[in-house]
Amino acid sequence: MLMSTIQAGIVGLGRLGKRYASDLRWRVRGVSLVAACSLQAEELAWARSELGIAHTYLNYEALLNHQGLDAVFIVSSTSQHVPQLIAALRAGLHVFCEKPLGITLADCLQAEAVAARHPTQLAVVGFVRRFDPAYAYAKQQIAAGLIGRPFMLRSQTVDVDAVAGFQMEFVKSSGGIFHDMNVHDIDLARWFLQSEIQTVFAAGGAFKHPAFGEAGDADNVVATCVMENGHIAQFWASRTAAHGHDTQTEIIGTEGVLCVGRNAAAQRVEILDRYGVRQECVQTFYERFEQAFLLQTQDFIDCLLQGRRPALQLRDATRATQAAIALSASLFEGKGVVQTQPLNELEG
Ligand code: NAI
């Protein structure tokens, strides 16, 4: 039987979780955010005072036991995604989980196996760029043949330089720069080039902030990937941009090129002054993708209300993690050219 209003809970009320919670409370149709969970008491106090959420929990099991819950949004630290997703499925709930699904392939495959045992429940991982109107338009245009056959993609995820205590804490549970940042570009390569990443080579380092290197991570990386169908993808991730958040992607085809997000300007205003002719830049991923996050959340709720399956499957997220692992092995384990691990060998 179709539901009329989804009763949702959320785990994780950090930088992104607060955005989700606000969207679920004020902007998404067909959902009522009734409960929230975080390890931080002050975040729960914020949920009570700013959003009027009566039921807040410091313990995830307690959230799952909240009476009447239909779905849970997982926006917690990456290392928690798979255990929390599995626990939610076992509690009979639908699940939306932020990217990346997991850090290891074994974890991702376990999540898929548990989801397969709960076929009537949705388990979705968010790759927000697919919901961005510019990326979605590029996908439509490619399907209509505008640039012929796409065979190459160059994509970057570039964050403003904001090395700070919170970021050094965050990287410890994030899986590293490929899992955390380039995972978006990996998903775009799979989406636009319609193939799986097979062979990778990555280079990079902690060029500006040695603290990232000391944490086993990097502040700038590049990668070249060959897909199973021979198509090529190149990625750049950076944590050190002076100008702002600068996500952009080029899809190169036999008859043309589509550039998505090439100008990271915050508004359609040019400033002409003693520094020259310039535009201010968006500063955060959320400023750039606010609309896409809203559309993504609405789509998940609509899927539940309409009994529709979402376009993204858990397998898409497993594939993205698989490529991130190969890229990490290439750079951080010094393995050079790396082949992705065939999933069927792991599935036994
Ligand atoms: P954060 O560190 O600011 O917040 C983490 C939250 O998770 C906190 O509220 C913390 O209390 C909670 N948490 C952690 N472990 C928990 C546990 N065992 N039980 C209950 N709560 C727990 O992190 P941030 O930046 O908000 O990122 C959260 C997730 O969102 C990450 O997985 C990240 O990859 C993803 N993300 C996705 C973005 C995108 O563009 N799609 C952008 C930013 C983050």
Residues whose N, C-alpha, C, O or C-beta is under 5 A from the ligand:
A	BS01	NAI	G12 L13 G14 R15 L16 G17 C37 S38 L39 Q40 Y60 V75 S76 S77 T78 Q80 E98 K99 P100 V128 F285
